[in-house]
Amino acid sequence: MFEKLKELICQYVEVDPDSITRDSRFIEDLCFNSYDVMSMLGDAESEFDVTIDEEEIVKCKTVGDLLDYFERQNNG
């Protein structure tokens, strides 16, 4: 799942996939803007077959936060 998410991230921002870690912050480290984040999340819903709760997703600041969120959705 991590590798797929890195590929998805690289579709929105120019960053070396090898530099993306679970601790990478979307805005501060990966230079996402709010539009990029929302667009990527829309694609992630399809890619990972999850439904994103807008109130919960705003708590996801790092790649790891988002991965954990997706794993909870898939296991719930």
C-alpha positions, 0 to 999 in steps of 0.5 A: 500500500505504501508503494502505491501511495508513493506513486499516487503522490508523485502524480501530484508533486515533483518529488523523488519517490525514494525520499517519501517516508511515513513521516513525510508531511504533505504540505510542509515536506512534499509541497502539496497545496490544498487543491492537490491534497483534495485531488489526490484523496479523490484518486486514493478513494478509488485506488484503495477502495475506501470512503474518506470521511472529511472530518477524519481525513483532516487529521492526516498530516503525514503519509503514515497518518494516511496509510494508517487511516486507509488500513483502518478503513479496509479492516473496519 
